[in-house]
């Protein structure tokens, strides 16, 4: 927050959602006006130096539950704001790509599936060059230049799929009615989201996590020096125990 508001660097940007209609002057009352905020950081990851990364997203669930009868999906809407803001950046030196590091990886189910809905996919290449240092985190990214391969699929109609503008696709996904999909994905992620929790969904996600580790393992073993100590230790120990 000091970096964001004190202006120590110009790497950070922030958006805050507040209820401007609320009254009251005490600090407690002012906090209740805040529904959420999102912070991005330019160049957070050295393997993506010209990219705005999602640094922090926070929704004030107490204020949201008090003032909304339905689920407004504030977290997804904040991330959608981040995506659309990057799309509107006019500086051509800044890549139209969005990245994040998901703590807990696939086991952070609600966050993982929210990012999947908005078009993020696992990007295990970001583990290289010690870019992502914690093996339990999952790097995710979306290339907003690749709009021709992006489609919007309804979560309520099995065969309803269209190719709207990228802004419309992001908005549809943010309000929870659609998922952003790519050419060749054939509804895989939609099926998992529609499982709606439970043992079946958990089992599928654990298998996906295992698949990501299976893809990463040979890369680490072939060139361990390119990865952090955390990643090296995890895969080298796993390799030794397997042997």
N, C-alpha and C positions, 0 to 999 in steps of 0.2 A: 504493500500500500504506500510505503514511503517513496518507492521508485515511481509509482503511478502518479501520486498527487504532488510530491515535492519537486518533481522535475529533475531528479538526479540524472536520469537518462531519458532518451526519447524512444526507447525500445518498446514501451508498454502503451496499450490503449485499453480503455475501460468503457463499458456501457452499464448503466444502472436503470432498473425499472422501478419507478416509484408511483404511488398514488397521490397525485397532486391535489386531489379533492379533500384528503384527510386533514383534520384540524388537530391542534395540540402543539405545544412547544417544548415539552419535556423530552429528554433524551430517549426514554422508553417509548414515548408516543412517536417520535421521529423514526425509530427503528421499525416500528410496526408499519410504517408507510413503505418500507423497502420490500419489494417482492423478490428481487434477485439482482445479481450483477454477474458480469463476465469480463475476464481480463485476457487479453492476448499479448504475446511477446514476440517481437521480431528477432529472428536469429537465435531462438532459444536452443535449437539443436544444431551442432556444428556440421552435421551431415546434410542439413537443410538450411544453409545460412541466409537465403533470400526469401524466407517463408515466415508468415505470421503463424505462430503456434498457439493453440488453445492452452493457456496457462492455468486458469482457474475459473470454474463456473459454480455458482452457489445460488440456491433457491431458498427463500424464507418460508418453509412449509407452514409454520404457525400462522403467519400473516395470510398466506394463500388459503388455508383451510377456513380461516375465520371469514374471509371476504368472498369466497367463491363456493358455490354449491356443487359444481362439477369439477373434474380434473383438468385444469387448463394447460398441463404439460409445460410449465414455465421453463424447465431445464432445456427441453428440446427447442423451445422458441428462442431461448437465448443463444443456443448453438447455431440455430438458423440465422439469427442476426449476425453472428460472426462470419458465417459462410457468405452471406449476401454482401457484407461489408468488404470482404476480401475481393469478391467479384467486382466491386465498384472502384477498387484502388486504380488510380490512373497512372501511377509510376510504373513504367514498363520494366524497371529493374527488379521489381518485386514479383515473385512467381505467384501465379494463380493456383496455389495449392494450400491445403489446410492440413495440419498434423497435430497429433496429441499423443500423450503417454498415459495409458489407462492403468492406474494402480490396481493390482490384483488381477489384471488380465481378464480372461474370459469368465473367471469365477465371480467377477463383479457384474453379475448378470444384467441387472436393470440398466446400468450405464452402457455396457457393451451393446445390448440390443437397441438402445436409444441411438447410439452412434451408427449402428448398422442401418437403422431406418433412414438416417440422414445421409447415407452414402459413403460413410467411412468404412474402410476395410483394413484388415491387418496388413502391416508393412514390415515384415521381419527383416528386410534389408537395412532398416534403421538401427539394428543391433550392431552393424559393422562400424568400424572406426571408433568403437567405444562411445557411440552416440547415445544409445539407451544402455544404461549401466546395470540396471536391476533385471535379472532374468524373470522375475515374477510380474514385471510390467509388460504391457503389450503396446507397441507403437501402432498407431492407426493413421491413415491418411486418405485424402480424397483429392484427385487432380481435377480442378474445375476447368481446365482447358479441354478436357475430354468429354465435352457436353454432348457430342453426337452419339455417344454410346450410352447415355443416361436416359432411363425411362422412369415413369411413375406408375406404380401398380397399386390398385386399391386393395386394402386389407379386408374389405367386406364383400367384394365381388370377385369370383374366382378367375374370370377371364377379362376383366376390365384393365386394359393397359394402354397407356398413351405416351406420347413424347412431347410434353409441354415445354415451355421455356424453362430454363434451369431455375429461375426465381420461383416459378409456380410449383415446380417439382419439390423444391426445398420447403416452400410454405405448406404444401399438402402433407409432406412428411412430418413437419413440425407440429401440426395440429392433430396428428395421430391417425389420420384416415388412409394414409398411403405409405409406401416404402419406396425409396430410390433404388432402382436396380440397374444392372448393366447388361449389355449384350452377352448372351450365353449363360446367364445365371439361372434361368428356368425355374424361378420360384422357390429356390432352396431356402433362402433366408425368410421369406414370407411364411413358409410352412412352419419353421421353428418359432417365429413370433406368435403365430396363431395357436401354438400349443398352450400358451397362456400360463406358463409355470408348471410345476409338478415334476414328478420323477422322470417322465419321458423327455421333457425339455432339458432338464439338468443332465441327463445321460448323453443327449446329443451334443450339448455344449462341452461336456468333458471330452468327448471324442474329438471335437473341433480343436480344443486346446492341445490334445495329444498330437493331432495332425500338424499343428503349428510347430511343436517341439520336434517332431520327426523331420520336418523340412529344415529346421535350423541346426539340428545336431551335426549332420555331415559338414556343414559350412564351418562350424566352430572347430570341429576336430581337424579339418584340413588346414585351418589357419587360426589357431587359438590366440595369437598375439593381436589380432584385429578386434578382439572382443574384451569386454571388461572382466575384472577378476570374478565378479559375481556370476557372469555367464560362463566363464571358463570352468569355475569350480563346479557349477551345477552339471554341466555336460561331461566333464572329465570324470567326476565321481560316478555319474550314471553309467558311463562307458566302462569304468573299472568294475562296478558291481555286476554289470552284464557279462563281462569277460569271466 
